[in-house]
Amino acid sequence: MELKPRHLLGIEGLEAGEILHLLDRAAAFKAGHGHGSLRGLVVVNLFFEASTRTRVSFEIAARRLGADPVNWTAAGSSVSKGETLFDTVRNIDAMRPAAVVIRHAAAGAALAVSRRVRCSVVNAGDGAHEHPSQALLDAFTLRAALGSLERKVVAIVGDIAHSRVARSNAFCLGTLGATVRLCGPPSLLPPGLERLGPRVEVHPRLESALEGADAVMMLRIQLERQAGGHDPRLPSRREYARLYGLGPRAAATLKPAALVLHPGPINRGVELASAVADGPRSVILDQVENGVFVRMAILHELLHERRAEGAA
């Protein structure tokens, strides 16, 4: 099965076969097969929000495929002069890139952009909506360590309310047969989370979320997405770490083979202790490494036909 759409805007709506096709393609790239297939194409990384792992790995992915990446950031651009998002993307599209990889603070920004350009659009994170490439690299990392995700249990702990990573993972892991446990303080567990899929469970207590889990993904509190940069309903950093942080004591309750993930950046000593982040359970750096191969797979599947047609 191939990826059907011209864009990758989210995980929601993708079939299991499409997801597995991307993961298999990424595995082939990691094994050293199929480099240089997008030579002559231009991929623009259009980041309206700060990023390290996502932007750099998309750049490396494009280069390894033979494409020419162009990195754009809002700082120093015409956005600072008042240019709108849509004027920016239409001007970039006029230069005929093959794809735009966009990160924006507004939910739905990638979808809106896709309706106004001729090139392919990859959503690199839109507000608290979705982050599809992160979910795919998380699934790739889990599948490499656990095998099939059918009947596996993955706990996602932290700021669920503002997390596009949690949403995309709920769709992705659930579609692949895993049970997803969402856990965090009550103020960060909005109503309706069960609508993210039939395999989604809500756990207000860390202990119940971790019990029997095959993997746990820790998330930071996203103060930048909260009004005023602070939520008075949240406990202090020390109290949060005690109730919802994964330190050595909490990690000791996990199954012996359970994995620890984090999409980054990590607030060490808050949601995740350094002893756990750097310990033998951690596959955090594997996530980062695998992100390059997964993003290679995304760009290849969206653009290889354009390469065959001689698009530029």
C-alpha positions as CSV (number, residue, x, y, z in Angstrom):
1,M,0.0,0.0,0.0
2,E,1.2,3.5,-0.8
3,L,0.5,6.8,0.8
4,K,-2.6,8.2,-0.9
5,P,-2.5,12.0,-0.3
6,R,-0.3,14.6,-1.9
7,H,0.2,16.1,1.6
8,L,0.9,14.8,5.1
9,L,-1.3,17.0,7.4
10,G,-2.0,14.6,10.2
11,I,-2.3,11.0,11.3
12,E,-6.0,11.1,11.8
13,G,-7.6,9.4,8.8
14,L,-4.6,7.4,7.7
15,E,-5.1,3.6,7.4
16,A,-2.9,1.1,9.2
17,G,-1.5,0.0,5.8
18,E,-0.4,3.5,5.0
19,I,1.3,4.0,8.3
20,L,3.1,0.6,8.0
21,H,4.1,1.5,4.5
22,L,5.9,4.6,5.7
23,L,7.5,2.7,8.6
24,D,8.7,0.0,6.2
25,R,10.1,2.6,3.9
26,A,11.9,4.3,6.8
27,A,13.4,0.9,7.8
28,A,14.7,0.4,4.3
29,F,16.4,3.8,4.4
30,K,17.9,3.0,7.8
31,A,19.3,-0.2,6.3
32,G,21.0,1.9,3.6
33,H,18.7,1.3,0.7
34,G,17.4,4.0,-1.7
35,H,19.3,7.3,-1.2
36,G,19.4,10.1,-3.7
37,S,15.9,9.6,-5.2
38,L,14.8,13.3,-5.0
39,R,17.8,14.9,-6.8
40,G,16.9,18.3,-8.3
41,L,13.9,19.0,-6.0
42,V,13.7,21.8,-3.4
43,V,12.2,21.3,0.0
44,V,11.5,24.5,2.0
45,N,11.4,24.2,5.8
46,L,9.0,26.9,6.9
47,F,9.2,27.2,10.7
48,F,7.1,29.9,12.4
49,E,8.0,28.3,15.8
50,A,11.3,27.4,17.3
51,S,12.6,23.8,16.6
52,T,15.8,21.8,16.9
53,R,15.1,18.1,16.2
54,T,12.3,18.4,13.7
55,R,13.8,21.2,11.5
56,V,17.3,19.7,11.5
57,S,16.1,16.2,10.8
58,F,13.9,17.3,7.9
59,E,17.0,19.2,6.5
60,I,19.2,16.1,6.8
61,A,16.4,13.9,5.4
62,A,16.1,16.1,2.3
63,R,19.9,16.2,1.8
64,R,20.2,12.4,2.1
65,L,17.6,12.0,-0.6
66,G,19.5,14.3,-2.9
67,A,17.0,17.2,-2.6
68,D,18.0,20.8,-1.8
69,P,16.6,22.0,1.6
70,V,16.0,25.7,2.2
71,N,15.6,26.7,5.8
72,W,13.2,29.7,6.6
73,T,12.4,31.1,10.0
74,A,10.1,33.9,10.9
75,A,12.9,36.0,12.5
76,G,14.4,38.3,9.9
77,S,11.7,37.5,7.3
78,S,8.9,39.7,5.8
79,V,6.6,38.3,8.6
80,S,8.3,40.8,10.9
81,K,7.1,43.5,8.4
82,G,3.5,42.4,8.6
83,E,3.3,39.9,5.8
84,T,0.5,37.3,6.4
85,L,1.1,33.6,6.5
86,F,-0.8,33.1,3.2
87,D,1.2,35.8,1.4
88,T,4.4,34.2,2.6
89,V,3.5,30.7,1.5
90,R,2.1,31.8,-1.9
91,N,5.3,33.8,-2.6
92,I,7.4,30.7,-1.7
93,D,5.2,28.5,-3.7
94,A,5.8,30.8,-6.7
95,M,9.4,29.8,-6.6
96,R,8.3,26.2,-7.4
97,P,9.6,24.1,-4.5
98,A,8.4,20.5,-4.5
99,A,7.4,20.6,-0.8
100,V,6.9,23.0,2.1
101,V,7.5,21.6,5.6
102,I,5.6,23.9,7.9
103,R,5.4,24.4,11.7
104,H,3.0,27.0,13.0
105,A,1.4,28.0,16.3
106,A,-2.2,27.9,14.9
107,A,-4.1,24.6,14.7
108,G,-5.1,24.0,11.1
109,A,-2.4,26.1,9.6
110,A,-0.9,23.3,7.5
111,L,-4.4,22.4,6.1
112,A,-5.1,26.0,5.2
113,V,-1.7,26.3,3.5
114,S,-2.3,23.1,1.5
115,R,-5.4,24.7,-0.1
116,R,-3.4,27.6,-1.4
117,V,-0.2,26.1,-2.9
118,R,0.7,23.8,-5.7
119,C,3.5,22.0,-3.8
120,S,3.2,19.2,-1.3
121,V,2.7,20.3,2.4
122,V,4.1,18.4,5.4
123,N,2.8,19.4,8.8
124,A,5.7,19.7,11.2
125,G,3.4,20.7,14.1
126,D,0.3,23.0,14.1
127,G,-0.6,24.4,17.5
128,A,-2.0,21.7,19.8
129,H,-3.5,19.8,16.8
130,E,-1.1,17.3,15.3
131,H,2.6,16.4,14.8
132,P,2.4,13.5,12.3
133,S,6.1,12.9,11.7
134,Q,6.8,12.7,15.5
135,A,4.1,10.1,15.9
136,L,5.5,8.1,13.0
137,L,9.1,8.2,14.4
138,D,7.7,7.2,17.8
139,A,5.9,4.2,16.3
140,F,9.0,3.3,14.3
141,T,11.1,3.4,17.5
142,L,8.6,1.3,19.5
143,R,8.1,-1.2,16.7
144,A,11.9,-1.7,16.3
145,A,12.1,-2.5,20.0
146,L,8.8,-4.3,20.7
147,G,7.9,-5.8,17.3
148,S,4.2,-5.5,16.4
149,L,2.3,-2.9,18.4
150,E,-0.8,-5.1,18.5
151,R,-1.9,-5.4,22.2
152,K,0.9,-3.3,23.5
153,V,0.3,-0.6,26.1
154,V,1.8,2.8,25.8
155,A,1.4,5.4,28.5
156,I,1.7,9.1,27.5
157,V,2.1,11.3,30.6
158,G,2.1,15.1,31.0
159,D,0.5,18.1,29.3
160,I,-2.1,16.2,27.3
161,A,-4.3,19.2,26.8
162,H,-1.8,21.2,24.8
163,S,0.1,18.3,23.2
164,R,0.0,17.7,19.4
165,V,2.4,14.8,20.1
166,A,-0.2,13.1,22.3
167,R,-3.0,13.5,19.8
168,S,-1.0,12.2,16.8
169,N,0.3,9.3,18.9
170,A,-3.2,8.4,20.1
171,F,-4.3,8.2,16.4
172,C,-1.1,6.4,15.2
173,L,-0.5,3.9,18.0
174,G,-4.2,3.1,18.3
175,T,-4.5,2.5,14.6
176,L,-1.6,0.0,14.9
177,G,-3.4,-1.9,17.6
178,A,-1.8,-0.5,20.8
179,T,-3.7,0.7,23.9
180,V,-2.8,4.4,24.6
181,R,-3.1,5.6,28.2
182,L,-3.3,9.4,28.6
183,C,-2.2,10.6,32.0
184,G,-1.7,14.0,33.6
185,P,-3.1,16.5,36.2
186,P,-6.9,16.9,35.9
187,S,-6.5,20.4,34.5
188,L,-4.5,19.0,31.6
189,L,-6.9,16.1,30.8
190,P,-9.6,17.9,28.8
191,P,-13.0,16.1,28.3
192,G,-13.5,14.1,25.2
193,L,-10.1,12.4,25.0
194,E,-11.8,9.1,24.4
195,R,-12.9,10.4,21.0
196,L,-9.2,10.1,19.9
197,G,-9.8,6.4,19.4
198,P,-11.4,3.3,20.8
199,R,-8.1,2.2,22.3
200,V,-7.5,5.4,24.3
201,E,-7.8,5.4,28.1
202,V,-7.6,8.3,30.5
203,H,-5.7,7.8,33.7
204,P,-5.5,10.7,36.3
205,R,-2.9,8.8,38.4
206,L,0.6,8.0,37.2
207,E,0.6,4.7,39.1
208,S,-2.3,3.3,37.1
209,A,-1.0,4.6,33.8
210,L,2.4,2.8,34.3
211,E,1.0,-0.5,35.6
212,G,1.8,-3.2,33.0
213,A,2.8,-0.6,30.3
214,D,5.2,-1.7,27.6
215,A,6.4,1.9,27.1
216,V,5.9,5.4,28.7
217,M,6.3,8.7,26.8
218,M,6.9,11.7,29.1
219,L,5.8,15.2,27.9
220,R,6.8,18.6,29.2
221,I,4.3,21.2,30.4
222,Q,3.8,23.6,27.4
223,L,3.6,26.9,29.2
224,E,3.9,28.7,25.9
225,R,0.5,27.4,24.9
226,Q,-1.2,28.5,28.1
227,A,-2.8,31.9,28.6
228,G,-0.2,34.2,30.2
229,G,2.3,31.4,30.2
230,H,1.1,29.9,33.4
231,D,-1.8,27.8,34.6
232,P,-2.7,28.5,38.3
233,R,-4.4,25.1,38.5
234,L,-1.1,23.3,38.1
235,P,1.0,22.2,41.0
236,S,4.5,23.6,41.6
237,R,7.3,22.1,39.6
238,R,8.4,20.2,42.7
239,E,4.9,18.9,43.3
240,Y,4.4,18.1,39.6
241,A,7.6,16.1,39.6
242,R,6.5,14.2,42.7
243,L,3.0,13.3,41.3
244,Y,3.7,12.9,37.6
245,G,7.4,12.9,37.1
246,L,9.2,9.7,36.1
247,G,12.1,9.3,38.5
248,P,14.0,6.2,39.5
249,R,11.3,5.2,42.1
250,A,8.4,5.4,39.6
251,A,10.5,3.8,36.8
252,A,11.2,0.9,39.1
253,T,7.5,0.0,39.0
254,L,7.6,-0.5,35.2
255,K,7.9,-3.9,33.5
256,P,11.5,-4.9,33.2
257,A,11.5,-4.4,29.4
258,A,9.4,-1.3,29.4
259,L,10.8,1.6,27.3
260,V,11.0,5.4,28.1
261,L,10.5,7.9,25.4
262,H,10.3,11.7,25.2
263,P,9.8,13.9,22.1
264,G,12.0,16.7,23.6
265,P,13.0,19.1,24.8
266,I,13.3,17.6,28.2
267,N,12.8,19.6,31.4
268,R,15.1,17.4,33.5
269,G,14.0,17.0,37.1
270,V,10.4,17.9,36.3
271,E,8.7,15.3,34.0
272,L,11.8,13.1,33.7
273,A,14.8,12.5,36.0
274,S,18.2,12.5,34.4
275,A,18.9,9.0,35.8
276,V,15.9,7.7,33.8
277,A,16.4,9.9,30.7
278,D,20.0,8.6,30.4
279,G,19.3,5.1,31.7
280,P,19.1,1.8,30.0
281,R,15.3,2.0,29.5
282,S,15.6,5.2,27.5
283,V,15.2,5.2,23.7
284,I,15.1,9.0,23.5
285,L,18.2,9.3,21.3
286,D,16.9,6.4,19.2
287,Q,13.8,8.6,18.5
288,V,16.0,11.4,17.3
289,E,18.1,9.1,15.0
290,N,15.0,7.4,13.7
291,G,13.4,10.8,13.0
292,V,15.7,11.3,10.0
293,F,14.8,8.0,8.4
294,V,11.0,8.5,9.0
295,R,11.2,12.0,7.5
296,M,13.1,10.6,4.5
297,A,10.2,8.2,4.0
298,I,7.7,10.9,4.2
299,L,9.4,13.1,1.7
300,H,10.1,10.2,-0.6
301,E,6.5,9.0,-0.6
302,L,5.1,12.4,-1.3
303,L,7.7,13.5,-3.9
304,H,9.1,10.6,-5.8
305,E,6.4,10.9,-8.5
306,R,7.2,14.6,-8.9
307,R,10.9,13.6,-9.4
308,A,9.8,11.2,-12.1
309,E,7.8,13.9,-13.8
310,G,10.8,16.3,-13.6
311,A,9.2,18.7,-11.2
312,A,11.4,21.4,-9.6
